[in-house]
Amino acid sequence: MALGVNGLSVKWSHHSILGFTDSETVMLDLDDMSFRSVKYWSLRTMNWFQLGGFIILKSSDRCYHVVFNRKVSWTQNMSVVAWVSLLSHNKDLHRWLEMQCIKQASTLRIGPKRQKPSPRIVYKYGEQNGQIEGFLKYRRMIKRIMKTMGEPD
Amino acid sequence: MSHLEACQVSKKIAVYGVYETKARVPVPQRYVKKRAAYSYMRRGKLVTAREGKQRYWKKPIREKKVEAKGRYEFKGSGKELYKAVAKAHTYMPRDYIEVPAKEFLEKPEEYGVRGEWVEREVESP
């Protein structure tokens, strides 16, 4: 199901970046990739690891985030990300994977970053009632926080 | 959400970036006093000072504005998280801080230092 661009219209002028961190949700940060490739790798990963469903968020030009629906352990999570990283030959994803391993949890950006706007949902597929629901709940919460805080003093 | 539940939840809100804060840092010293050539005793030997110059120290550690990177990972319920994110704009994280929002709100100065976030290029989280 392809969707229209659903961006966050909240103005955020603070220089800190807000993100969502979780160790039990499979998340991918696919940079420098076409939407077609992102969709291909998301579908292939979902089928291979039986992850139920996924959403794709566009963070900037040729940069996408993917969140999967099934709850997994941290070791399973890293196994999935490493599998995609190895087969897709995406160097940015490999670097992102290394950083997540150091932190022992995956993080995706929710708020804007310098000139880049907040990531917006561009595609949904399969079940959405598991980890995706949790991700969207936190996304809404962060969006509300940003809206309330608004402009800096 | 109780404090214990907040600690067990795997989902967190990350606040990260580059910030400016005041810190006591060592300053390179290049101060030399002009002096008439002089001699002094050191370990029982007579030493003549070179060319009438003497190096001296002038506040080797000073308070300066420094840039640093840091990250908070907050766990907790909605209201606490909101307050913690608001507070995170005054107290900058010392490196990587993973803390329940409630605990951070009680003692923010224990986890962070006063400063302000600045706009710099930050790598993907």
Interface residues (C-beta under 8 A of the other chain):
Chain A: H14 H15 S16 I17 L18 G19 F20 T21 D22 S23 E24 T25 D29 D31 D92 R95 W96 M99 K103 A105 T107 L108 R109 K113 R114 G134 Y138 M141 I142 R144 I145 T148 M149 P152
Chain B: S10 K11 K12 I13 A14 V15 Y16 G17 V18 Y19 E73 G78 L81 Y82 V85 A86 A88 H89 Y96 E116 W117 V118 E119 R120 E121 V122 E123 S124 P125
